[in-house]
Amino acid sequence: MADTVSVEMIAVAVITVLAVISPGPDFAMVTRIALSRGRKAGVLCAIGIGTGISVHVAYTMIGLGVIFANNVWVLNTIRILGACYLIWLGISAFWPDLAKVLKRRKNDRAKNIEIETTKNAKTPTAKGSSASFWSGFVCNALNPKAMLFIVSLFSQVISSDSSAVLQIGYGVFIALCHMVWFAIVALALTLPAIQARIEGVKSWIERGVGACLAGLGIKILTSN
């Protein structure tokens, strides 16, 4: 029995780590937020991602995961909501460009409002921190692939004979893996040496990540 549990633990650990570090919408999300809002926002986004995966773990542990996975309407609902969210995030990466175009056409009063809004946006606030967390949370909670990953892991790799305490431990491990990995990504992207190298092309990187997010959302939305 002990050997079986040990093999199961190793399998869960390896599969989880490989799944977490593979590129996907979470990676793109953390990259965009870390580059545009800074280190703290990137780390908060990572915590949100880990919290989002916990939602899938929670309903899977109480037996709803398999039910959701086997109902087409549930999967389609999550797929459509997640895809629309990714498309919106991708398009939002181009807001600064759209703002510049609109700025040329607005009158002086509108320009002053825009300048004031920009100043306020650059000031760190609790609302901005909260937005970074919830961006990561929603990105993962509405990711149908994350849902199927957790359901498959708990139904095919983790034995039904495993104790509730052990299963909770797996869930905590999975959430922590997401938080730690994406926090490392956020910290790496905001290192002074990295920032100095990408300063000139940072805006283009943000646009590229935005295009990837929108493209991924469109691909998910149009897939069957």
VOBA-1610 file (N, C-alpha, C; in pm, whole numbers, padded with zeros to 5 digits, always signed):
BEGIN
Met+00083-00120+00000Met+00000+00000+00000Met+00087+00126+00000Ala+00191+00124+00083Ala+00282+00239+00092Ala+00351+00263-00042Asp+00390+00152-00109Asp+00456+00164-00239Asp+00361+00226-00342Thr+00234+00184-00335Thr+00134+00236-00428Thr+00115+00386-00410Val+00108+00428-00283Val+00092+00570-00254Val+00213+00649-00301Ser+00332+00592-00280Ser+00455+00660-00323Ser+00457+00680-00473Val+00421+00576-00547Val+00415+00585-00694Val+00312+00689-00735Glu+00198+00689-00667Glu+00092+00785-00697Glu+00139+00928-00672Met+00208+00949-00562Met+00260+01083-00530Met+00358+01132-00635Ile+00447+01043-00676Ile+00546+01080-00778Ile+00476+01114-00909Ala+00377+01032-00946Ala+00303+01055-01070Ala+00231+01189-01067Val+00164+01218-00956Val+00093+01345-00942Val+00190+01462-00951Ala+00304+01449-00882Ala+00404+01557-00881Ala+00459+01584-01021Val+00497+01478-01091Val+00557+01494-01224Val+00455+01551-01323Ile+00335+01495-01324Ile+00232+01540-01418Ile+00195+01686-01390Thr+00184+01720-01263Thr+00147+01857-01227Thr+00253+01957-01270Val+00378+01926-01240Val+00487+02017-01276Val+00495+02037-01426Leu+00483+01928-01502Leu+00489+01938-01648Leu+00372+02020-01703Ala+00255+02002-01643Ala+00137+02077-01688Ala+00150+02225-01655Val+00205+02255-01538Val+00215+02394-01494Val+00314+02473-01580Ile+00429+02414-01610Ile+00533+02488-01682Ile+00510+02493-01833Ser+00413+02417-01882Ser+00385+02422-02026Ser+00317+02555-02060Pro+00355+02619-02172Pro+00298+02749-02209Pro+00147+02741-02229Gly+00079+02844-02188Gly-00066+02849-02202Gly-00117+02987-02166Pro-00248+03002-02152Pro-00306+03133-02120Pro-00258+03190-01987Asp-00233+03104-01888Asp-00184+03151-01759Asp-00048+03219-01773Phe+00040+03157-01851Phe+00174+03213-01873Phe+00164+03348-01943Ala+00079+03354-02044Ala+00061+03479-02117Ala+00002+03587-02026Met-00091+03547-01941Met-00153+03642-01850Met-00052+03702-01754Val+00028+03616-01690Val+00129+03664-01595Val+00231+03753-01665Thr+00272+03713-01784Thr+00369+03793-01860Thr+00316+03932-01886Arg+00195+03941-01932Arg+00137+04072-01965Arg+00121+04159-01841Ile+00070+04102-01733Ile+00048+04181-01612Ile+00179+04222-01547Ala+00277+04131-01544Ala+00406+04165-01484Ala+00475+04277-01562Leu+00467+04271-01693Leu+00533+04373-01775Leu+00462+04508-01769Ser+00331+04505-01762Ser+00254+04630-01767Ser+00229+04692-01630Arg+00219+04607-01525Arg+00183+04659-01393Arg+00290+04641-01287Gly+00391+04561-01315Gly+00500+04547-01219Gly+00501+04414-01145Arg+00602+04400-01059Arg+00628+04273-00988Arg+00514+04234-00895Lys+00469+04325-00812Lys+00363+04292-00716Lys+00238+04243-00787Ala+00200+04312-00893Ala+00081+04273-00968Ala+00099+04135-01030Gly+00219+04107-01080Gly+00245+03975-01139Gly+00235+03864-01036Val+00287+03888-00917Val+00279+03787-00810Val+00134+03766-00767Leu+00059+03875-00756Leu-00083+03863-00720Leu-00161+03786-00826Cys-00124+03808-00951Cys-00186+03731-01060Cys-00156+03583-01044Ala-00031+03550-01006Ala+00008+03411-00983Ala-00074+03348-00870Ile-00096+03424-00764Ile-00178+03374-00653Ile-00322+03352-00700Gly-00370+03442-00785Gly-00505+03426-00840Gly-00517+03300-00925Ile-00412+03271-01002Ile-00412+03150-01086Ile-00419+03025-00998Gly-00338+03024-00891Gly-00341+02909-00800Gly-00475+02895-00732Thr-00536+03006-00697Thr-00669+03002-00635Thr-00773+02953-00735Gly-00757+02993-00860Gly-00850+02949-00964Gly-00847+02799-00985Ile-00727+02741-00984Ile-00717+02595-01002Ile-00778+02523-00882Ser-00779+02588-00765Ser-00838+02528-00646Ser-00988+02508-00662Val-01051+02594-00742Val-01195+02579-00767Val-01221+02446-00837His-01140+02415-00939His-01156+02288-01010His-01129+02170-00917Val-01029+02183-00832Val-00996+02076-00737Val-01112+02053-00641Ala-01171+02162-00591Ala-01277+02152-00491Ala-01399+02077-00543Tyr-01450+02117-00662Tyr-01571+02050-00710Tyr-01541+01909-00761Thr-01416+01883-00802Thr-01380+01748-00844Thr-01376+01654-00724Met-01326+01702-00612Met-01315+01618-00492Met-01452+01578-00435Ile-01553+01660-00458Ile-01686+01625-00406Ile-01770+01552-00511Gly-01705+01514-00621Gly-01771+01429-00719Gly-01838+01500-00835Leu-01827+01633-00841Leu-01894+01706-00949Leu-01809+01715-01075Gly-01679+01692-01062Gly-01590+01706-01176Gly-01627+01615-01292Val-01649+01488-01263Val-01684+01391-01368Val-01818+01426-01430Ile-01912+01470-01345Ile-02044+01508-01394Ile-02032+01626-01490Phe-01954+01728-01451Phe-01935+01844-01537Phe-01868+01804-01669Ala-01764+01721-01658Ala-01688+01682-01776Ala-01771+01603-01876Asn-01872+01532-01825Asn-01955+01448-01911Asn-02079+01520-01962Asn-02095+01646-01924Asn-02209+01725-01973Asn-02158+01829-02073Val-02201+01814-02196Val-02153+01901-02303Val-02185+02047-02276Trp-02303+02074-02222Trp-02343+02213-02203Trp-02256+02283-02100Val-02210+02208-01999Val-02121+02267-01898Val-01987+02302-01961Leu-01932+02207-02035Leu-01804+02231-02102Leu-01813+02346-02201Asn-01922+02349-02277Asn-01939+02456-02376Asn-01955+02592-02309Thr-02026+02596-02197Thr-02043+02722-02125Thr-01909+02775-02075Ile-01830+02686-02013Ile-01698+02726-01964Ile-01608+02766-02080Arg-01617+02691-02189Arg-01534+02720-02306Arg-01566+02857-02364Ile-01694+02887-02379Ile-01735+03016-02438Ile-01698+03132-02346Leu-01726+03118-02217Leu-01693+03225-02123Leu-01541+03248-02117Gly-01466+03138-02110Gly-01321+03149-02105Gly-01264+03210-02231Ala-01318+03170-02346Ala-01269+03222-02474Ala-01297+03371-02486Cys-01417+03413-02450Cys-01453+03555-02457Cys-01366+03638-02363Tyr-01335+03582-02247Tyr-01250+03654-02152Tyr-01109+03672-02209Leu-01055+03567-02270Leu-00922+03577-02330Leu-00920+03677-02446Ile-01024+03677-02526Ile-01031+03772-02637Ile-01035+03915-02584Trp-01116+03937-02481Trp-01123+04071-02421Trp-00988+04114-02365Leu-00920+04023-02297Leu-00788+04054-02243Leu-00689+04086-02355Gly-00696+04009-02463Gly-00607+04033-02575Gly-00630+04169-02638Ile-00756+04204-02658Ile-00788+04333-02719Ile-00747+04447-02627Ser-00761+04426-02495Ser-00727+04533-02401Ser-00580+04570-02406Ala-00495+04481-02457Ala-00352+04512-02470Ala-00329+04624-02572Phe-00428+04647-02656Phe-00415+04750-02760Phe-00487+04880-02723Trp-00540+04888-02598Trp-00608+05011-02556Trp-00520+05134-02568Pro-00391+05127-02525Pro-00306+05246-02538Pro-00297+05297-02682Asp-00290+05204-02778Asp-00285+05246-02919Asp-00415+05313-02961Leu-00528+05256-02916Leu-00657+05315-02951Leu-00673+05451-02884Ala-00621+05461-02761Ala-00631+05588-02689Ala-00554+05699-02762Lys-00440+05663-02819Lys-00360+05763-02893Lys-00435+05813-03016Val-00504+05720-03083Val-00581+05759-03202Val-00695+05851-03163Leu-00766+05813-03055Leu-00880+05894-03011Leu-00835+06029-02957Lys-00716+06030-02898Lys-00665+06153-02839Lys-00650+06264-02942Arg-00612+06226-03064Arg-00592+06325-03170Arg-00724+06389-03213Arg-00835+06320-03187Arg-00964+06367-03236Arg-01048+06435-03127Lys-01004+06426-03005Lys-01083+06483-02897Lys-01050+06629-02877Asn-01141+06700-02814Asn-01117+06841-02783Asn-01031+06853-02659Asp-00998+06975-02621Asp-00906+06997-02509Asp-00960+06940-02378Arg-01088+06950-02359Arg-01148+06899-02234Arg-01133+06749-02225Ala-01158+06681-02335Ala-01145+06535-02337Ala-01001+06493-02316Lys-00909+06573-02370Lys-00767+06542-02352Lys-00727+06554-02206Asn-00776+06655-02139Asn-00744+06673-01998Asn-00797+06559-01914Ile-00916+06513-01949Ile-00975+06400-01876Ile-00889+06276-01896Glu-00843+06258-02019Glu-00761+06141-02051Glu-00629+06145-01975Ile-00567+06265-01968Ile-00439+06278-01897Ile-00459+06247-01750Glu-00568+06298-01693Glu-00594+06274-01551Glu-00619+06126-01525Thr-00692+06063-01618Thr-00719+05919-01605Thr-00591+05839-01610Thr-00500+05878-01702Thr-00372+05808-01714Thr-00291+05819-01587Lys-00290+05942-01528Lys-00217+05961-01403Lys-00271+05873-01292Asn-00403+05866-01283Asn-00465+05785-01180Asn-00436+05638-01201Ala-00429+05595-01328Ala-00405+05454-01359Ala-00266+05412-01318Lys-00171+05506-01321Lys-00035+05473-01286Lys-00011+05468-01136Thr-00106+05523-01058Thr-00090+05524-00913Thr-00133+05391-00856Pro-00045+05318-00781Pro-00080+05190-00724Pro-00198+05204-00629Thr-00299+05124-00647Thr-00415+05127-00560Thr-00455+04985-00524Ala-00538+04975-00419Ala-00587+04844-00378Ala-00671+04783-00487Lys-00744+04871-00560Lys-00828+04820-00669Lys-00743+04758-00777Gly-00628+04821-00811Gly-00540+04766-00912Gly-00483+04632-00871Ser-00447+04619-00744Ser-00395+04492-00693Ser-00501+04385-00700Ser-00622+04422-00662Ser-00733+04328-00668Ser-00760+04283-00811Ala-00749+04375-00905Ala-00773+04343-01046Ala-00672+04241-01096Ser-00547+04253-01053Ser-00443+04158-01095Ser-00474+04018-01044Phe-00516+04010-00917Phe-00552+03880-00859Phe-00668+03818-00934Trp-00774+03896-00955Trp-00894+03841-01018Trp-00872+03808-01165Ser-00779+03879-01230Ser-00746+03844-01369Ser-00690+03703-01376Gly-00597+03671-01284Gly-00541+03537-01280Gly-00643+03433-01240Phe-00728+03467-01143Phe-00830+03374-01095Phe-00928+03336-01205Val-00983+03438-01271Val-01083+03412-01375Val-01021+03338-01493Cys-00896+03374-01527Cys-00829+03308-01640Cys-00821+03157-01619Asn-00794+03114-01496Asn-00781+02971-01469Asn-00916+02906-01441Ala-01001+02976-01368Ala-01132+02919-01333Ala-01218+02895-01456Leu-01197+02977-01562Leu-01276+02961-01685Leu-01199+02888-01795Asn-01092+02822-01755Asn-01012+02748-01853Asn-01061+02603-01860Pro-01127+02563-01969Pro-01179+02425-01977Pro-01069+02320-01973Lys-00948+02355-02022Lys-00838+02258-02017Lys-00792+02233-01875Ala-00797+02338-01792Ala-00762+02322-01651Ala-00863+02230-01582Met-00988+02247-01617Met-01094+02161-01561Met-01071+02015-01599Leu-01047+01989-01728Leu-01027+01851-01775Leu-00900+01791-01717Phe-00796+01875-01698Phe-00671+01826-01638Phe-00696+01776-01497Ile-00765+01855-01416Ile-00791+01816-01278Ile-00881+01693-01271Val-00985+01691-01353Val-01076+01575-01353Val-01001+01449-01393Ser-00918+01457-01497Ser-00841+01341-01542Ser-00743+01295-01436Leu-00678+01391-01370Leu-00579+01358-01267Leu-00645+01283-01151Phe-00759+01334-01106Phe-00824+01273-00991Phe-00898+01144-01025Ser-00934+01127-01152Ser-01009+01005-01188Ser-00919+00895-01243Gln-00802+00931-01301Gln-00719+00830-01364Gln-00586+00806-01294Val-00535+00904-01224Val-00405+00890-01158Val-00420+00869-01008Ile-00505+00949-00946Ile-00526+00939-00802Ile-00631+00832-00773Ser-00595+00736-00692Ser-00685+00624-00661Ser-00803+00671-00578Ser-00919+00611-00604Ser-01038+00643-00525Ser-01023+00597-00381Asp-00928+00507-00357Asp-00903+00458-00221Asp-00816+00553-00139Ser-00758+00653-00204Ser-00676+00750-00132Ser-00762+00826-00033Ser-00706+00849+00085Ser-00781+00917+00191Ser-00814+01061+00151Ala-00915+01116+00217Ala-00954+01255+00190Ala-00840+01351+00223Val-00768+01320+00330Val-00655+01405+00370Val-00548+01408+00261Leu-00521+01290+00203Leu-00420+01281+00097Leu-00467+01356-00028Gln-00594+01344-00061Gln-00647+01413-00177Gln-00644+01565-00159Ile-00674+01609-00038Ile-00664+01752-00008Ile-00519+01798-00021Gly-00428+01711+00026Gly-00286+01742+00012Gly-00245+01757-00134Tyr-00298+01669-00220Tyr-00271+01681-00363Tyr-00323+01815-00416Gly-00444+01851-00374Gly-00502+01976-00419Gly-00419+02097-00378Val-00372+02096-00253Val-00288+02206-00205Val-00157+02211-00284Phe-00100+02094-00311Phe+00024+02087-00388Phe+00005+02145-00528Ile-00104+02108-00593Ile-00131+02155-00728Ile-00146+02308-00729Ala-00221+02362-00631Ala-00241+02506-00624Ala-00109+02578-00597Leu-00029+02524-00504Leu+00099+02586-00471Leu+00196+02584-00589Cys+00193+02475-00666Cys+00278+02466-00785Cys+00247+02579-00882His+00117+02603-00903His+00077+02712-00992His+00124+02847-00938Met+00100+02869-00808Met+00138+02997-00749Met+00289+03021-00756Val+00366+02919-00716Val+00512+02934-00710Val+00571+02954-00848Trp+00529+02871-00944Trp+00588+02879-01078Trp+00561+03016-01143Phe+00434+03058-01138Phe+00401+03184-01205Phe+00452+03305-01127Ala+00470+03290-00996Ala+00536+03397-00920Ala+00682+03409-00963Ile+00747+03295-00986Ile+00885+03296-01035Ile+00893+03364-01172Val+00795+03333-01258Val+00791+03397-01391Val+00778+03548-01376Ala+00687+03592-01286Ala+00667+03736-01265Ala+00793+03801-01209Leu+00858+03735-01114Leu+00980+03790-01055Leu+01092+03799-01158Ala+01103+03695-01243Ala+01208+03693-01344Ala+01188+03805-01446Leu+01064+03826-01487Leu+01036+03928-01589Leu+01056+04070-01537Thr+01052+04085-01404Thr+01065+04220-01348Thr+01202+04244-01285Leu+01296+04154-01309Leu+01433+04179-01264Leu+01490+04300-01337Pro+01565+04384-01269Pro+01621+04505-01334Pro+01697+04473-01462Ala+01776+04364-01461Ala+01853+04329-01580Ala+01762+04296-01698Ile+01654+04223-01669Ile+01559+04187-01775Ile+01485+04311-01822Gln+01442+04395-01727Gln+01370+04516-01763Gln+01455+04608-01851Ala+01584+04616-01819Ala+01673+04701-01898Ala+01686+04651-02041Arg+01685+04519-02057Arg+01701+04461-02190Arg+01576+04478-02277Ile+01460+04474-02212Ile+01336+04475-02290Ile+01265+04610-02287Glu+01327+04709-02222Glu+01261+04840-02207Glu+01216+04896-02341Gly+01300+04886-02439Gly+01267+04944-02569Gly+01159+04871-02645Val+01139+04743-02613Val+01041+04663-02688Val+00929+04613-02598Lys+00922+04665-02475Lys+00821+04617-02380Lys+00679+04631-02434Ser+00651+04746-02494Ser+00516+04768-02546Ser+00483+04670-02657Trp+00584+04635-02737Trp+00561+04538-02845Trp+00540+04398-02789Ile+00610+04366-02680Ile+00590+04236-02615Ile+00448+04227-02561Glu+00401+04335-02498Glu+00265+04338-02446Glu+00163+04319-02558Arg+00187+04386-02670Arg+00096+04369-02784Arg+00100+04226-02837Gly+00220+04168-02843Gly+00234+04031-02890Gly+00162+03933-02800Val+00177+03953-02669Val+00108+03866-02573Val-00043+03884-02586Gly-00085+04010-02604Gly-00228+04036-02622Gly-00283+03967-02746Ala-00206+03972-02854Ala-00248+03905-02977Ala-00258+03754-02956Cys-00163+03698-02879Cys-00166+03554-02850Cys-00289+03517-02768Leu-00320+03600-02667Leu-00438+03574-02584Leu-00565+03580-02667Ala-00576+03683-02750Ala-00695+03695-02836Ala-00703+03579-02935Gly-00590+03544-02993Gly-00587+03431-03089Gly-00626+03301-03022Leu-00575+03279-02900Leu-00610+03157-02827Leu-00758+03154-02794Gly-00812+03271-02756Gly-00955+03279-02727Gly-01039+03248-02850Ile-00999+03302-02964Ile-01073+03276-03089Ile-01064+03127-03126Lys-00946+03068-03105Lys-00929+02926-03136Lys-01018+02840-03048Ile-01024+02874-02918Ile-01110+02799-02825Ile-01256+02818-02862Leu-01292+02941-02898Leu-01431+02972-02929Leu-01479+02900-03053Thr-01390+02883-03150Thr-01430+02821-03277Thr-01409+02669-03280Ser-01347+02616-03174Ser-01324+02472-03170Ser-01450+02400-03126Asn-01463+02275-03166Asn-01580+02197-03130Asn-01551+02109-03009
//
